[in-house]
């Protein structure tokens, strides 16, 4: 009996122990309350948003952010449009198609609440580069195939190259259709082209530009209330009158590593007859998230020291000149989210430099 009693007591103790462990490993979820102005004073927050929207309607030096939205799993605040500093005026998605549900919802939210416009980039340059890369592969295949045929004494039929001019209409139509598909506030066309071409190549470039800007102009005329931006090399557009239709002309200067070269690039561009000078925006790049990349996002200042490109170019934008500096573009702006001191540290500092205020 004693042995049975001991065994019974031991069994109940062990059962109780495991039951307690089970309850301990499955705790009740707790809601953590993080007080914010939205919850503590909703009326004050709504007033703030109204002031923010009104601010964006004023004449000020704007901030445009090129946002890398390849990541469709929102596992970090850096992939969220809502995490951008409130005073960013325009965000340009680098990947305009295949938007996730959360992206569409946040586009609508920042437009409604903060007056932030979301557009996307129609990247002609990436399209052109892709075809050139594919043609290089085809040429190598043809070379290898011909050598093999010569060695075997057989005939080789070359693979035809991809005709960029033939592919362009479908590409541009598909890209322009995204404007209505996702309800964007506008778009940006990225075009560099070439300024100096041999006489025999100029007609082909003219034909390409006629298709590209012809289709774009049709869409612009049909969407008069939308925002259209040109980014790239405006001096290489043959019909300079087309540039007058764009709200901003953006020089993609984010790879320039010296302020003197930046100034010379702008001056050289504006020296070309027909290039608008009243709505110019230059670009800086956010610091790279790759720790081994120490060049991206830094620039050599006039005194020879290395400084953050975003804030240094913001000072340059703030300084008056013979042309209108409409604002600052920040390429891959969401890389600036990652900072030990504050998210979007340098973007916020740039906004404060160009448009000083108590909050940004």
Secondary structure, DSSP 8 states (H G I E B T S, - for coil): -HHHHHHHHHHHHHHHHHHHHHHHHS----------HHHH-HHHHHHHHHHHHHHHTSS--EEEEEE-----S--SGGG-GGGS-TT--EEEES--SS--HHHHHHHHHHHHHH--EEEEEEEHHHHHHHHHHHHHHHHHHHHHHHHHHHHHT----------HHHHHHHHHHHHHTHHHHTT-SEEEEEE---SS--HHHHHHHHHHHHHHHHHHHHHHHH-TTSEEEEEE-GGG-S-GGGGGG-SEEEE--TT--BHHHHHHHHHHHHTSTT---SSEEEEEE---SSTT--STTEEE-TTS-EEEHHHHHHHHHHS--SS-EEEEEEETGGGGG--SS-TTHHHHHHHHHHS--S--
